Amino acid sequence: MDAGVIGVFVPIIFFIVTGLVMVTFFYFRSKEKQMLIEKGLSSDEIKTFYDRKRDPYVLMKIGIVSIFFGIGLGFGLMLQENTTKDFWVPFLLFVSTGVGFVLANIFGRSMAKKES
């Protein structure tokens, strides 16, 4: 396929996929609200339902994962330059991001236990 044709289709597909994700999100969110209304819940009960679903530590968890992603990227690039092996960057990205997810989960559970 010609590079010009691919260059035209990439932004078109990007906007189509982004639009579909947004439409799907709003559709299912409205369906959820409709189901709660059909169950006969009052406005206060619906408000408490949505308040319970929120995680107060979500930004802290994202920060932990992002820090470990950056550490993995940095060490991977340093090791790749020093050893001339190409596998260090993806290897350390996956390992350090996984460690970040595990630590973020442990942190979230410990904070939830302290709260309750």
C-alpha positions as CSV (number, residue, x, y, z in Angstrom):
1,M,0.0,0.0,0.0
2,D,1.2,3.5,-0.8
3,A,2.5,5.6,2.1
4,G,0.3,8.5,1.2
5,V,-2.8,6.4,1.4
6,I,-1.8,5.1,4.8
7,G,-1.0,8.6,5.9
8,V,-4.6,9.7,5.0
9,F,-6.3,6.7,6.8
10,V,-4.4,7.0,10.1
11,P,-6.1,10.2,11.3
12,I,-9.4,9.1,10.0
13,I,-9.3,5.8,11.8
14,F,-8.0,7.6,14.9
15,F,-11.0,10.0,15.0
16,I,-13.5,7.2,14.3
17,V,-12.1,5.0,17.1
18,T,-12.0,7.9,19.5
19,G,-15.6,8.8,18.7
20,L,-16.8,5.2,19.1
21,V,-15.1,4.9,22.5
22,M,-16.7,8.2,23.7
23,V,-20.2,7.2,22.3
24,T,-20.0,3.8,23.9
25,F,-18.9,5.3,27.3
26,F,-21.8,7.8,27.3
27,Y,-24.3,5.1,26.1
28,F,-23.5,2.7,28.9
29,R,-23.4,5.4,31.5
30,S,-26.9,6.5,30.5
31,K,-28.1,2.9,30.5
32,E,-26.7,2.4,34.0
33,K,-28.6,5.5,35.2
34,Q,-31.8,4.3,33.5
35,M,-31.5,0.9,35.2
36,L,-31.1,2.6,38.6
37,I,-34.2,4.8,37.9
38,E,-36.2,1.7,36.8
39,K,-35.3,-0.1,40.1
40,G,-37.1,2.8,41.9
41,L,-34.1,4.2,43.7
42,S,-34.5,7.8,45.0
43,S,-32.1,10.5,44.1
44,D,-30.2,10.2,47.4
45,E,-29.7,6.4,46.9
46,I,-28.4,7.0,43.4
47,K,-26.0,9.6,44.7
48,T,-24.7,7.2,47.4
49,F,-24.3,4.5,44.7
50,Y,-22.1,6.8,42.6
51,D,-20.1,8.0,45.7
52,R,-19.3,4.5,46.7
53,K,-17.8,3.6,43.3
54,R,-15.2,6.3,43.3
55,D,-11.7,5.5,44.5
56,P,-10.2,8.4,46.4
57,Y,-6.6,7.1,45.8
58,V,-6.8,6.7,42.0
59,L,-4.5,9.6,41.3
60,M,-1.9,8.3,43.8
61,K,-2.1,4.9,42.1
62,I,-1.6,6.4,38.6
63,G,1.3,8.4,40.0
64,I,3.0,5.3,41.4
65,V,2.6,3.4,38.1
66,S,3.9,6.4,36.2
67,I,7.0,6.7,38.4
68,F,7.8,3.1,37.9
69,F,7.2,3.3,34.2
70,G,9.7,6.2,34.0
71,I,12.2,4.4,36.2
72,G,12.0,1.3,33.9
73,L,12.4,3.5,30.8
74,G,15.4,5.3,32.2
75,F,17.2,2.2,33.4
76,G,16.3,0.4,30.2
77,L,17.8,3.1,28.0
78,M,20.9,3.3,30.2
79,L,21.5,-0.5,30.0
80,Q,20.8,-0.5,26.3
81,E,23.5,2.0,25.6
82,N,26.0,0.3,27.9
83,T,25.5,-3.3,26.8
84,T,24.4,-2.8,23.1
85,K,21.5,-5.2,23.7
86,D,18.1,-4.2,22.4
87,F,15.9,-6.1,24.8
88,W,16.5,-4.0,27.9
89,V,14.0,-1.2,27.3
90,P,10.9,-3.4,26.7
91,F,11.9,-5.8,29.4
92,L,12.4,-3.2,32.1
93,L,9.3,-1.3,31.0
94,F,7.1,-4.3,31.5
95,V,8.8,-5.4,34.7
96,S,8.9,-2.0,36.4
97,T,5.3,-1.1,35.3
98,G,4.1,-4.5,36.7
99,V,5.9,-3.8,40.0
100,G,4.3,-0.3,40.0
101,F,0.8,-1.8,39.6
102,V,1.4,-4.3,42.4
103,L,2.7,-1.6,44.7
104,A,-0.2,0.7,43.8
105,N,-2.7,-2.1,44.6
106,I,-1.0,-2.8,47.9
107,F,-1.0,0.9,48.8
108,G,-4.7,1.2,47.8
109,R,-5.7,-1.7,50.0
110,S,-3.7,-0.5,53.0
111,M,-5.2,2.9,52.7
112,A,-8.8,1.4,52.4
113,K,-8.2,-0.7,55.6
114,K,-7.0,2.4,57.5
115,E,-10.1,4.3,56.4
116,S,-12.6,1.6,57.5
